[in-house]
Amino acid sequence: MGLDDRDYMRERRRAESKAARLSHGYSGGRYGSAGRFTTHPWQKWIILLSALSILVPMYGEMQRKGWLPDLAAAIPFPETGSVTVSRTISAADIKSRLTVEASEANAVVQLFEPTTNRHILSLYVAANNRVTVPAPIGTFRMRLIEGQRWHGTTRYFGPNTSYETVADLMTFEPRSEHIVDLHRRPDGNLKTRVMLSRPVSL
């Protein structure tokens, strides 16, 4: 075997050794070609979304329980069953009923006209109270404002204002009744979404 042959065989063994080392690194998933741990591009977003699905409800629960700092003076919450009604609603429209059972937080349950976002009704229910009031007929978007220390219809519950919208529109028919229980349960059927904006002033 000549010098050229020896150089060729040495180079071939070196290439085979390198290929064997690289073959131990999985190139299509958990491990990259050099044996390093790699992640799928979507994996970070999936982890982030999973964390948000836990943290956002926890944040809302902290607000409802009044855990965030609130140094402003509170005022008395309106009497349970008090309502604020739009001037456009007439007595002839009041043919349905709304029952609300509050959790450990004071609640303001609001109805809005879904296309114009016009305020229709706000019902005030103190913590651990239940009330039934007359309601107008129609299809509305329901929003929930909850908290502990009341600051009025502009600031609501201050930094501890929990603000959600009910996912599905609610239709109030004549002589019908909607019952809304604000106690959070794993098997609850009132699906809500957290509102990133603040509630509008009344």
MDTraj code that builds the backbone (N, CA, C; nanometers):
import mdtraj as md
import numpy as np

residues = "MET GLY LEU ASP ASP ARG ASP TYR MET ARG GLU ARG ARG ARG ALA GLU SER LYS ALA ALA ARG LEU SER HIS GLY TYR SER GLY GLY ARG TYR GLY SER ALA GLY ARG PHE THR THR HIS PRO TRP GLN LYS TRP ILE ILE LEU LEU SER ALA LEU SER ILE LEU VAL PRO MET TYR GLY GLU MET GLN ARG LYS GLY TRP LEU PRO ASP LEU ALA ALA ALA ILE PRO PHE PRO GLU THR GLY SER VAL THR VAL SER ARG THR ILE SER ALA ALA ASP ILE LYS SER ARG LEU THR VAL GLU ALA SER GLU ALA ASN ALA VAL VAL GLN LEU PHE GLU PRO THR THR ASN ARG HIS ILE LEU SER LEU TYR VAL ALA ALA ASN ASN ARG VAL THR VAL PRO ALA PRO ILE GLY THR PHE ARG MET ARG LEU ILE GLU GLY GLN ARG TRP HIS GLY THR THR ARG TYR PHE GLY PRO ASN THR SER TYR GLU THR VAL ALA ASP LEU MET THR PHE GLU PRO ARG SER GLU HIS ILE VAL ASP LEU HIS ARG ARG PRO ASP GLY ASN LEU LYS THR ARG VAL MET LEU SER ARG PRO VAL SER LEU".split()
xyz = np.array([
    [0.0858, -0.1181, 0.0000],
    [0.0000, 0.0000, 0.0000],
    [0.0896, 0.1234, 0.0000],
    [0.0667, 0.2134, -0.0997],
    [0.1478, 0.3327, -0.1129],
    [0.1033, 0.4419, -0.0162],
    [0.1768, 0.5532, -0.0174],
    [0.1445, 0.6652, 0.0698],
    [0.0072, 0.7227, 0.0378],
    [-0.0234, 0.7290, -0.0909],
    [-0.1546, 0.7828, -0.1297],
    [-0.2665, 0.6958, -0.0754],
    [-0.2446, 0.5623, -0.0779],
    [-0.3477, 0.4707, -0.0274],
    [-0.3650, 0.4875, 0.1235],
    [-0.2499, 0.5017, 0.1967],
    [-0.2585, 0.5183, 0.3409],
    [-0.3341, 0.6475, 0.3761],
    [-0.3051, 0.7569, 0.3053],
    [-0.3735, 0.8835, 0.3312],
    [-0.5231, 0.8704, 0.3031],
    [-0.5564, 0.7980, 0.1967],
    [-0.6974, 0.7805, 0.1614],
    [-0.7702, 0.7022, 0.2694],
    [-0.7062, 0.5912, 0.3191],
    [-0.7699, 0.5075, 0.4207],
    [-0.7845, 0.5843, 0.5527],
    [-0.6826, 0.6642, 0.5883],
    [-0.6896, 0.7431, 0.7111],
    [-0.8040, 0.8449, 0.7029],
    [-0.8166, 0.9112, 0.5881],
    [-0.9234, 1.0089, 0.5695],
    [-1.0601, 0.9423, 0.5723],
    [-1.0671, 0.8213, 0.5176],
    [-1.1954, 0.7492, 0.5154],
    [-1.2370, 0.7090, 0.6571],
    [-1.1350, 0.6578, 0.7381],
    [-1.1677, 0.6200, 0.8763],
    [-1.2122, 0.7413, 0.9573],
    [-1.1475, 0.8564, 0.9352],
    [-1.1845, 0.9778, 1.0058],
    [-1.3289, 1.0191, 0.9719],
    [-1.3670, 1.0109, 0.8457],
    [-1.5028, 1.0449, 0.8029],
    [-1.6048, 0.9481, 0.8622],
    [-1.5693, 0.8161, 0.8654],
    [-1.6622, 0.7176, 0.9220],
    [-1.6800, 0.7388, 1.0713],
    [-1.5703, 0.7745, 1.1418],
    [-1.5779, 0.7992, 1.2852],
    [-1.6665, 0.9204, 1.3138],
    [-1.6527, 1.0265, 1.2336],
    [-1.7347, 1.1466, 1.2518],
    [-1.8817, 1.1168, 1.2255],
    [-1.9084, 1.0368, 1.1214],
    [-2.0466, 1.0011, 1.0899],
    [-2.1079, 0.9191, 1.2032],
    [-2.0277, 0.8310, 1.2649],
    [-2.0790, 0.7495, 1.3757],
    [-2.1135, 0.8365, 1.4963],
    [-2.0262, 0.9363, 1.5236],
    [-2.0551, 1.0260, 1.6353],
    [-2.1832, 1.1060, 1.6122],
    [-2.2018, 1.1546, 1.4898],
    [-2.3207, 1.2336, 1.4587],
    [-2.4476, 1.1508, 1.4609],
    [-2.4328, 1.0200, 1.4308],
    [-2.5525, 0.9355, 1.4254],
    [-2.6145, 0.9156, 1.5626],
    [-2.5382, 0.9419, 1.6702],
    [-2.5935, 0.9291, 1.8052],
    [-2.6859, 1.0456, 1.8387],
    [-2.6751, 1.1567, 1.7674],
    [-2.7639, 1.2713, 1.7905],
    [-2.8841, 1.2621, 1.7001],
    [-3.0047, 1.2623, 1.7569],
    [-3.1282, 1.2529, 1.6793],
    [-3.1558, 1.3879, 1.6175],
    [-3.1726, 1.3944, 1.4863],
    [-3.1802, 1.5230, 1.4177],
    [-3.3220, 1.5746, 1.3982],
    [-3.4267, 1.4986, 1.4379],
    [-3.5602, 1.5419, 1.4010],
    [-3.6524, 1.5759, 1.5160],
    [-3.6072, 1.5885, 1.6405],
    [-3.7030, 1.6156, 1.7463],
    [-3.6385, 1.6706, 1.8706],
    [-3.6215, 1.5841, 1.9721],
    [-3.5693, 1.6324, 2.1000],
    [-3.4241, 1.6757, 2.0902],
    [-3.3432, 1.6022, 2.0127],
    [-3.1998, 1.6313, 2.0076],
    [-3.1590, 1.6740, 1.8680],
    [-3.0740, 1.7747, 1.8626],
    [-3.0236, 1.8231, 1.7355],
    [-2.9118, 1.7341, 1.6850],
    [-2.8543, 1.7700, 1.5694],
    [-2.7525, 1.6859, 1.5053],
    [-2.6263, 1.6761, 1.5889],
    [-2.6007, 1.7725, 1.6772],
    [-2.4814, 1.7671, 1.7613],
    [-2.5139, 1.7142, 1.9007],
    [-2.6321, 1.6566, 1.9194],
    [-2.6681, 1.6003, 2.0483],
    [-2.7233, 1.7016, 2.1458],
    [-2.7463, 1.8263, 2.1016],
    [-2.8000, 1.9281, 2.1914],
    [-2.9515, 1.9170, 2.1987],
    [-3.0074, 1.9571, 2.3136],
    [-3.1525, 1.9584, 2.3313],
    [-3.2119, 2.0734, 2.2515],
    [-3.3114, 2.0459, 2.1695],
    [-3.3776, 2.1492, 2.0906],
    [-3.5276, 2.1424, 2.1154],
    [-3.5978, 2.2523, 2.0850],
    [-3.7429, 2.2562, 2.1013],
    [-3.8085, 2.2927, 1.9690],
    [-3.9308, 2.2486, 1.9547],
    [-4.0092, 2.2845, 1.8380],
    [-4.0446, 2.4335, 1.8487],
    [-4.0490, 2.5070, 1.7371],
    [-4.0796, 2.6508, 1.7450],
    [-4.2106, 2.6828, 1.8161],
    [-4.3096, 2.5945, 1.8059],
    [-4.4398, 2.6198, 1.8685],
    [-4.4416, 2.5845, 2.0161],
    [-4.3405, 2.5090, 2.0614],
    [-4.3434, 2.4593, 2.1988],
    [-4.3448, 2.5734, 2.3010],
    [-4.2682, 2.6792, 2.2770],
    [-4.2653, 2.7927, 2.3703],
    [-4.4020, 2.8586, 2.3797],
    [-4.4716, 2.8713, 2.2647],
    [-4.6045, 2.9336, 2.2657],
    [-4.7057, 2.8453, 2.3379],
    [-4.6926, 2.7146, 2.3195],
    [-4.7844, 2.6224, 2.3872],
    [-4.7656, 2.6315, 2.5382],
    [-4.6400, 2.6375, 2.5825],
    [-4.6120, 2.6504, 2.7260],
    [-4.6657, 2.7835, 2.7784],
    [-4.6461, 2.8918, 2.7016],
    [-4.6928, 3.0236, 2.7439],
    [-4.8452, 3.0269, 2.7547],
    [-4.9137, 2.9712, 2.6542],
    [-5.0599, 2.9696, 2.6562],
    [-5.1124, 2.8840, 2.7709],
    [-5.0441, 2.7730, 2.7981],
    [-5.0848, 2.6876, 2.9095],
    [-5.0707, 2.7626, 3.0421],
    [-4.9605, 2.8363, 3.0558],
    [-4.9401, 2.9139, 3.1784],
    [-5.0458, 3.0225, 3.1924],
    [-5.0794, 3.0901, 3.0804],
    [-5.1803, 3.1963, 3.0858],
    [-5.3167, 3.1419, 3.1230],
    [-5.3490, 3.0205, 3.0744],
    [-5.4797, 2.9622, 3.1057],
    [-5.4941, 2.9341, 3.2543],
    [-5.3818, 2.9257, 3.3252],
    [-5.3852, 2.9067, 3.4710],
    [-5.3752, 3.0408, 3.5428],
    [-5.2851, 3.1289, 3.4948],
    [-5.2585, 3.2538, 3.5652],
    [-5.3728, 3.3543, 3.5538],
    [-5.4390, 3.3604, 3.4382],
    [-5.5463, 3.4591, 3.4211],
    [-5.6628, 3.4325, 3.5164],
    [-5.7138, 3.3081, 3.5268],
    [-5.8186, 3.2837, 3.6279],
    [-5.7715, 3.3103, 3.7708],
    [-5.6441, 3.2812, 3.7991],
    [-5.5911, 3.3084, 3.9329],
    [-5.5907, 3.4586, 3.9607],
    [-5.5552, 3.5386, 3.8602],
    [-5.5539, 3.6842, 3.8761],
    [-5.6949, 3.7361, 3.9020],
    [-5.7931, 3.6837, 3.8281],
    [-5.9315, 3.7232, 3.8492],
    [-5.9800, 3.6871, 3.9887],
    [-5.9380, 3.5702, 4.0380],
    [-5.9782, 3.5285, 4.1725],
    [-5.9137, 3.6186, 4.2779],
    [-5.7879, 3.6590, 4.2555],
    [-5.7216, 3.7515, 4.3475],
    [-5.7960, 3.8846, 4.3528],
    [-5.8431, 3.9331, 4.2372],
    [-5.9183, 4.0583, 4.2346],
    [-6.0504, 4.0437, 4.3097],
    [-6.1229, 3.9350, 4.2841],
    [-6.2526, 3.9152, 4.3501],
    [-6.2384, 3.9083, 4.5019],
    [-6.1250, 3.8574, 4.5487],
    [-6.1035, 3.8461, 4.6927],
    [-6.0373, 3.9704, 4.7523],
    [-6.0006, 4.0672, 4.6666],
    [-5.9447, 4.1933, 4.7160],
    [-5.8014, 4.1836, 4.7622],
    [-5.7218, 4.0987, 4.6979],
    [-5.5845, 4.0777, 4.7422],
    [-5.4869, 4.1821, 4.6895],
    [-5.5225, 4.2571, 4.5856],
    [-5.4311, 4.3570, 4.5314],
    [-5.4391, 4.4852, 4.6160],
    [-5.3286, 4.5570, 4.6315],
    [-5.3289, 4.6782, 4.7150],
    [-5.4307, 4.7811, 4.6660],
    [-5.5088, 4.8356, 4.7593],
    [-5.6096, 4.9357, 4.7274],
    [-5.6148, 5.0343, 4.8438],
    [-5.5509, 5.1508, 4.8269],
    [-5.5378, 5.2473, 4.9354],
    [-5.6478, 5.3529, 4.9357],
    [-5.7315, 5.3562, 4.8310],
    [-5.8373, 5.4574, 4.8240],
    [-5.9497, 5.4225, 4.9204],
    [-6.0182, 5.5264, 4.9690],
    [-6.1294, 5.5055, 5.0624],
    [-6.2471, 5.4413, 4.9897],
    [-6.3061, 5.3410, 5.0541],
    [-6.4218, 5.2733, 4.9969],
    [-6.5502, 5.3405, 5.0417],
    [-6.6567, 5.3192, 4.9646],
    [-6.7894, 5.3695, 5.0009],
    [-6.8844, 5.2507, 5.0053],
    [-7.0016, 5.2657, 5.0694],
    [-7.0941, 5.1519, 5.0792],
    [-7.1397, 5.1027, 4.9422],
    [-7.1477, 4.9722, 4.9279],
    [-7.1971, 4.9122, 4.8040],
    [-7.3483, 4.9334, 4.7970],
    [-7.4034, 4.9562, 4.6772],
    [-7.5487, 4.9759, 4.6654],
    [-7.6272, 4.8574, 4.7216],
    [-7.7495, 4.8841, 4.7619],
    [-7.8355, 4.7814, 4.8194],
    [-7.8637, 4.6721, 4.7168],
    [-7.8610, 4.5460, 4.7619],
    [-7.8896, 4.4335, 4.6736],
    [-8.0262, 4.4513, 4.6079],
    [-8.0303, 4.4325, 4.4773],
    [-8.1538, 4.4489, 4.4011],
    [-8.1667, 4.5846, 4.3360],
    [-8.0757, 4.6787, 4.3694],
    [-8.0754, 4.8084, 4.3018],
    [-8.0408, 4.7886, 4.1544],
    [-8.1024, 4.8687, 4.0686],
    [-8.0751, 4.8578, 3.9252],
    [-8.0535, 4.9956, 3.8644],
    [-7.9727, 4.9989, 3.7601],
    [-7.9596, 5.1154, 3.6738],
    [-8.0081, 5.0721, 3.5367],
    [-8.1101, 5.1411, 3.4841],
    [-8.1740, 5.0997, 3.3591],
    [-8.1625, 5.2102, 3.2558],
    [-8.1408, 5.1695, 3.1295],
    [-8.1337, 5.2659, 3.0203],
    [-8.2684, 5.3363, 3.0032],
    [-8.2633, 5.4642, 2.9674],
    [-8.3860, 5.5413, 2.9450],
    [-8.4625, 5.4909, 2.8229],
    [-8.3972, 5.4160, 2.7366],
    [-8.4636, 5.3667, 2.6154],
    [-8.5542, 5.2456, 2.6447],
    [-8.5436, 5.1887, 2.7648],
    [-8.6263, 5.0738, 2.8010],
    [-8.7586, 5.1240, 2.8592],
    [-8.8684, 5.0763, 2.8029],
    [-9.0002, 5.1165, 2.8515],
    [-9.0579, 5.0072, 2.9408],
    [-9.1623, 5.0428, 3.0144],
    [-9.2275, 4.9461, 3.1033],
    [-9.2819, 4.8275, 3.0246],
    [-9.3216, 4.8508, 2.8996],
    [-9.3761, 4.7428, 2.8170],
    [-9.2698, 4.6383, 2.7819],
    [-9.1416, 4.6771, 2.7904],
    [-9.0326, 4.5828, 2.7587],
    [-9.0016, 4.4892, 2.8751],
    [-9.0444, 4.5245, 2.9950],
    [-9.0064, 4.4490, 3.1149],
    [-9.1011, 4.3307, 3.1309],
    [-9.0669, 4.2213, 3.0642],
    [-9.1539, 4.1032, 3.0662],
    [-9.0789, 3.9761, 3.1047],
    [-8.9511, 3.9881, 3.1363],
    [-8.8706, 3.8724, 3.1715],
    [-8.8159, 3.8912, 3.3128],
    [-8.7324, 3.7948, 3.3583],
    [-8.6754, 3.8068, 3.4930],
    [-8.5294, 3.7614, 3.4918],
    [-8.4524, 3.8192, 3.5831],
    [-8.3109, 3.7834, 3.6004],
    [-8.2854, 3.7575, 3.7478],
    [-8.2313, 3.6397, 3.7774],
    [-8.1923, 3.6037, 3.9140],
    [-8.0409, 3.5903, 3.9186],
    [-7.9794, 3.6542, 4.0175],
    [-7.8341, 3.6484, 4.0340],
    [-7.8016, 3.6074, 4.1766],
    [-7.7133, 3.5096, 4.1894],
    [-7.6615, 3.4690, 4.3200],
    [-7.5131, 3.5034, 4.3232],
    [-7.4758, 3.5967, 4.4097],
    [-7.3362, 3.6416, 4.4178],
    [-7.2527, 3.5424, 4.4975],
    [-7.1228, 3.5428, 4.4701],
    [-7.0280, 3.4616, 4.5466],
    [-6.9815, 3.5436, 4.6668],
    [-6.8578, 3.5244, 4.7093],
    [-6.8034, 3.5994, 4.8235],
    [-6.7670, 3.7421, 4.7856],
    [-6.7892, 3.7798, 4.6594],
    [-6.7593, 3.9157, 4.6121],
    [-6.8883, 3.9891, 4.5795],
    [-6.8863, 4.1214, 4.5965],
    [-6.9967, 4.2032, 4.5474],
    [-6.9981, 4.1968, 4.3947],
    [-7.1167, 4.2065, 4.3367],
    [-7.1265, 4.1898, 4.1913],
    [-7.2159, 4.2957, 4.1291],
    [-7.1746, 4.3395, 4.0093],
    [-7.2586, 4.4221, 3.9234],
    [-7.2762, 4.3426, 3.7942],
    [-7.4001, 4.2996, 3.7685],
    [-7.4292, 4.2209, 3.6482],
    [-7.4934, 4.3146, 3.5469],
    [-7.4314, 4.3229, 3.4289],
    [-7.4747, 4.4199, 3.3295],
    [-7.5241, 4.3520, 3.2022],
    [-7.6220, 4.4138, 3.1379],
    [-7.6696, 4.3720, 3.0066],
    [-7.6400, 4.4833, 2.9073],
    [-7.5875, 4.4451, 2.7895],
    [-7.5574, 4.5407, 2.6831],
    [-7.6216, 4.4936, 2.5531],
    [-7.6621, 4.5901, 2.4711],
    [-7.7098, 4.5582, 2.3373],
    [-7.5882, 4.5119, 2.2564],
    [-7.5899, 4.3906, 2.1992],
    [-7.4662, 4.3330, 2.1439],
    [-7.4090, 4.4046, 2.0218],
    [-7.4911, 4.4646, 1.9378],
    [-7.4371, 4.5270, 1.8160],
    [-7.3872, 4.6690, 1.8409],
    [-7.4563, 4.7433, 1.9272],
    [-7.4167, 4.8828, 1.9521],
    [-7.3388, 4.8996, 2.0824],
    [-7.3361, 4.7961, 2.1652],
    [-7.2714, 4.8003, 2.2961],
    [-7.3378, 4.9045, 2.3879],
    [-7.4660, 4.9296, 2.3648],
    [-7.5410, 5.0252, 2.4468],
    [-7.5802, 4.9605, 2.5788],
    [-7.5580, 5.0325, 2.6888],
    [-7.5918, 4.9801, 2.8203],
    [-7.7431, 4.9690, 2.8354],
    [-7.7892, 4.8528, 2.8832],
    [-7.9316, 4.8285, 2.9024],
    [-7.9675, 4.8259, 3.0510],
    [-7.8921, 4.7493, 3.1280],
    [-7.9274, 4.7318, 3.2687],
    [-7.8044, 4.6946, 3.3497],
    [-7.7964, 4.7453, 3.4725],
    [-7.6953, 4.7026, 3.5694],
    [-7.7677, 4.6639, 3.6979],
    [-7.7377, 4.5450, 3.7475],
    [-7.7987, 4.4945, 3.8709],
    [-7.6902, 4.4792, 3.9764],
    [-7.7154, 4.5300, 4.0980],
    [-7.6184, 4.5258, 4.2064],
    [-7.6581, 4.4159, 4.3054],
    [-7.5617, 4.3275, 4.3345],
    [-7.5874, 4.2166, 4.4265],
    [-7.4702, 4.2079, 4.5240],
    [-7.4969, 4.2281, 4.6519],
    [-7.3910, 4.2214, 4.7527],
    [-7.3429, 4.0786, 4.7710],
    [-7.2228, 4.0638, 4.8230],
    [-7.1611, 3.9315, 4.8422],
    [-7.2544, 3.8380, 4.9189],
    [-7.2614, 3.7128, 4.8682],
    [-7.3404, 3.6059, 4.9310],
    [-7.4900, 3.6345, 4.9339],
    [-7.5364, 3.7230, 4.8473],
    [-7.6795, 3.7527, 4.8368],
    [-7.7352, 3.6932, 4.7080],
    [-7.8680, 3.6767, 4.7070],
    [-7.9398, 3.6287, 4.5885],
    [-8.0607, 3.7191, 4.5692],
    [-8.0874, 3.7571, 4.4441],
    [-8.1989, 3.8471, 4.4179],
    [-8.2570, 3.8174, 4.2801],
    [-8.3873, 3.8423, 4.2661],
    [-8.4566, 3.8308, 4.1381],
    [-8.5191, 3.9651, 4.1051],
    [-8.4962, 4.0138, 3.9825],
    [-8.5516, 4.1434, 3.9405],
    [-8.6159, 4.1275, 3.8029],
    [-8.7122, 4.2144, 3.7709],
    [-8.7669, 4.2159, 3.6347],
    [-8.6578, 4.2558, 3.5355],
    [-8.6667, 4.2034, 3.4135],
    [-8.5661, 4.2329, 3.3112],
    [-8.6356, 4.2545, 3.1771],
    [-8.5753, 4.3339, 3.0895],
    [-8.6359, 4.3570, 2.9573],
    [-8.6197, 4.2354, 2.8671],
    [-8.7109, 4.2224, 2.7722],
    [-8.6985, 4.1154, 2.6734],
    [-8.5991, 4.1589, 2.5661],
    [-8.5355, 4.0605, 2.5034],
    [-8.4378, 4.0881, 2.3992],
    [-8.3169, 3.9978, 2.4134],
    [-8.2224, 4.0131, 2.3225],
    [-8.0976, 3.9367, 2.3242],
    [-7.9848, 4.0310, 2.3613],
    [-7.9123, 3.9959, 2.4668],
    [-7.8129, 4.0875, 2.5227],
    [-7.6798, 4.0183, 2.5479],
    [-7.5754, 4.1010, 2.5577],
    [-7.4435, 4.0571, 2.6050],
    [-7.4373, 4.0844, 2.7538],
    [-7.4019, 3.9820, 2.8327],
    [-7.3913, 3.9990, 2.9777],
    [-7.2454, 4.0167, 3.0166],
    [-7.2212, 4.1121, 3.1065],
    [-7.0872, 4.1339, 3.1613],
    [-7.0941, 4.1322, 3.3127],
    [-6.9859, 4.0853, 3.3740],
    [-6.9810, 4.0667, 3.5188],
    [-6.8680, 4.1505, 3.5774],
    [-6.9006, 4.2328, 3.6759],
    [-6.8018, 4.3139, 3.7464],
    [-6.8078, 4.2719, 3.8931],
    [-6.6942, 4.2277, 3.9486],
    [-6.6943, 4.1777, 4.0864],
    [-6.5752, 4.2325, 4.1639],
    [-6.5910, 4.2395, 4.2944],
    [-6.4835, 4.2861, 4.3803],
    [-6.5312, 4.3035, 4.5233],
    [-6.4455, 4.3617, 4.6066],
    [-6.4749, 4.3739, 4.7494],
    [-6.5048, 4.5182, 4.7917],
    [-6.4130, 4.6106, 4.7648],
    [-6.4241, 4.7469, 4.8158],
    [-6.4769, 4.8385, 4.7057],
    [-6.5969, 4.8915, 4.7266],
    [-6.6678, 4.9679, 4.6251],
    [-6.6199, 5.1128, 4.6218],
    [-6.5957, 5.1631, 4.4977],
    [-6.5510, 5.3007, 4.4788],
    [-6.6446, 5.3795, 4.3878],
    [-6.7641, 5.3279, 4.3614],
    [-6.8590, 5.4000, 4.2778],
    [-6.8602, 5.3507, 4.1346],
    [-6.9510, 5.4075, 4.0542],
    [-6.9741, 5.3577, 3.9177],
    [-6.8742, 5.4105, 3.8148],
    [-6.7688, 5.4731, 3.8608],
    [-6.6601, 5.5114, 3.7698],
    [-6.5385, 5.4217, 3.7908],
    [-6.4994, 5.4015, 3.9175],
    [-6.3824, 5.3195, 3.9482],
    [-6.4207, 5.1772, 3.9895],
    [-6.5487, 5.1541, 4.0149],
    [-6.5986, 5.0233, 4.0561],
    [-6.5226, 4.9725, 4.1791],
    [-6.4427, 4.8649, 4.1638],
    [-6.3710, 4.8091, 4.2794],
    [-6.2211, 4.8417, 4.2745],
    [-6.1881, 4.9513, 4.2071],
    [-6.0485, 4.9944, 4.2002],
    [-5.9596, 4.8915, 4.1321],
    [-5.8366, 4.8713, 4.1841],
    [-5.7452, 4.7751, 4.1209],
    [-5.7933, 4.6310, 4.1337],
    [-5.8895, 4.6063, 4.2206],
    [-5.9424, 4.4715, 4.2385],
    [-6.0720, 4.4490, 4.1619],
    [-6.0926, 4.5256, 4.0541],
    [-6.2116, 4.5076, 3.9713],
    [-6.1930, 4.3897, 3.8778],
    [-6.2682, 4.2829, 3.9017],
    [-6.2703, 4.1684, 3.8105],
    [-6.3775, 4.1949, 3.7054],
    [-6.3391, 4.1902, 3.5762],
    [-6.4302, 4.2279, 3.4684],
    [-6.4302, 4.1177, 3.3630],
    [-6.5465, 4.0568, 3.3424],
    [-6.5586, 3.9462, 3.2474],
    [-6.6821, 3.9663, 3.1605],
    [-6.6812, 3.9033, 3.0445],
    [-6.7985, 3.9009, 2.9582],
    [-6.8409, 3.7562, 2.9392],
    [-6.9712, 3.7319, 2.9412],
    [-7.0236, 3.5975, 2.9180],
    [-7.0082, 3.5666, 2.7698],
    [-6.9549, 3.4483, 2.7395],
    [-6.9191, 3.4151, 2.6016],
    [-7.0395, 3.4144, 2.5080],
    [-7.1515, 3.3590, 2.5523],
    [-7.2696, 3.3472, 2.4663],
    [-7.3690, 3.4590, 2.4944],
    [-7.4361, 3.5035, 2.3890],
    [-7.5437, 3.6002, 2.4070],
    [-7.6584, 3.5347, 2.4844],
    [-7.7323, 3.6162, 2.5587],
    [-7.8430, 3.5649, 2.6390],
    [-7.9733, 3.6279, 2.5904],
    [-8.0708, 3.5428, 2.5615],
    [-8.2005, 3.5893, 2.5130],
    [-8.3029, 3.5832, 2.6253],
    [-8.3615, 3.6972, 2.6549],
    [-8.4650, 3.7084, 2.7572],
    [-8.6008, 3.7116, 2.6865],
    [-8.6802, 3.6091, 2.7089],
    [-8.8111, 3.5982, 2.6454],
    [-8.9212, 3.6317, 2.7459],
    [-9.0407, 3.6661, 2.6976],
    [-9.1505, 3.6961, 2.7901],
    [-9.1793, 3.5795, 2.8840],
    [-9.1978, 3.6112, 3.0110],
    [-9.2312, 3.5146, 3.1162],
    [-9.1229, 3.4077, 3.1339],
    [-9.0003, 3.4398, 3.0971],
    [-8.8884, 3.3472, 3.1195],
    [-8.7961, 3.4045, 3.2268],
    [-8.6997, 3.3247, 3.2700],
    [-8.6077, 3.3687, 3.3753],
    [-8.4687, 3.3113, 3.3505],
    [-8.3682, 3.3957, 3.3626],
    [-8.2291, 3.3505, 3.3607],
    [-8.1777, 3.3515, 3.5043],
    [-8.1160, 3.2400, 3.5464],
    [-8.0579, 3.2302, 3.6805],
    [-7.9057, 3.2228, 3.6648],
    [-7.8367, 3.3186, 3.7228],
    [-7.6907, 3.3274, 3.7110],
    [-7.6296, 3.3074, 3.8492],
    [-7.5544, 3.1994, 3.8644],
    [-7.4844, 3.1691, 3.9899],
    [-7.3371, 3.2027, 3.9701],
    [-7.2857, 3.2995, 4.0470],
    [-7.1492, 3.3469, 4.0275],
    [-7.0455, 3.2694, 4.1087],
    [-7.0853, 3.1616, 4.1745],
    [-6.9874, 3.0739, 4.2398],
    [-6.9133, 2.9952, 4.1313],
    [-6.7808, 3.0061, 4.1317],
    [-6.7008, 2.9357, 4.0302],
    [-6.6940, 2.7872, 4.0623],
    [-6.7299, 2.7032, 3.9640],
    [-6.7259, 2.5580, 3.9809],
    [-6.6637, 2.4950, 3.8569],
    [-6.5904, 2.3827, 3.8736],
    [-6.5321, 2.3156, 3.7563],
    [-6.6377, 2.2715, 3.6554],
    [-6.7589, 2.2386, 3.7034],
    [-6.8634, 2.1915, 3.6131],
    [-6.9615, 2.3022, 3.5756],
    [-6.9243, 2.4276, 3.6015],
    [-7.0134, 2.5390, 3.5698],
    [-7.0343, 2.5535, 3.4191],
    [-7.1525, 2.6029, 3.3801],
    [-7.1830, 2.6154, 3.2371],
    [-7.1918, 2.7606, 3.1898],
    [-7.1530, 2.8557, 3.2763],
    [-7.1514, 2.9964, 3.2361],
    [-7.0083, 3.0305, 3.1925],
    [-6.9839, 3.0193, 3.0630],
    [-6.8487, 3.0427, 3.0107],
    [-6.8249, 3.1933, 2.9982],
    [-6.7123, 3.2388, 3.0530],
    [-6.6792, 3.3813, 3.0507],
    [-6.5401, 3.4039, 2.9945],
    [-6.5165, 3.5277, 2.9498],
    [-6.3838, 3.5696, 2.9039],
    [-6.3431, 3.6939, 2.9816],
    [-6.2162, 3.7019, 3.0168],
    [-6.1654, 3.8195, 3.0874],
    [-6.1625, 3.9375, 2.9914],
    [-6.2117, 4.0530, 3.0379],
    [-6.2079, 4.1752, 2.9593],
    [-6.0784, 4.2500, 2.9904],
    [-6.0050, 4.2876, 2.8874],
    [-5.8799, 4.3611, 2.9073],
    [-5.9054, 4.5099, 2.9323],
    [-6.0221, 4.5585, 2.8914],
    [-6.0564, 4.6992, 2.9143],
    [-6.1194, 4.7157, 3.0519],
    [-6.1387, 4.8403, 3.0921],
    [-6.2067, 4.8712, 3.2179],
    [-6.3562, 4.8847, 3.1918],
    [-6.4406, 4.8582, 3.2921],
    [-6.5840, 4.8790, 3.2726],
    [-6.6137, 5.0266, 3.2461],
    [-6.7149, 5.0503, 3.1625],
    [-6.7511, 5.1885, 3.1307],
    [-6.8216, 5.2504, 3.2512],
    [-6.8049, 5.3808, 3.2667],
    [-6.8712, 5.4530, 3.3741],
    [-7.0215, 5.4621, 3.3466],
    [-7.1006, 5.4540, 3.4506],
    [-7.2466, 5.4641, 3.4354],
    [-7.2922, 5.6069, 3.4691],
])
top = md.Topology()
chain = top.add_chain()
for i, resn in enumerate(residues, 1):
    res = top.add_residue(resn, chain, resSeq=i)
    for name in ("N", "CA", "C"):
        top.add_atom(name, md.element.get_by_symbol(name[0]), res)
traj = md.Trajectory(xyz[None], top)
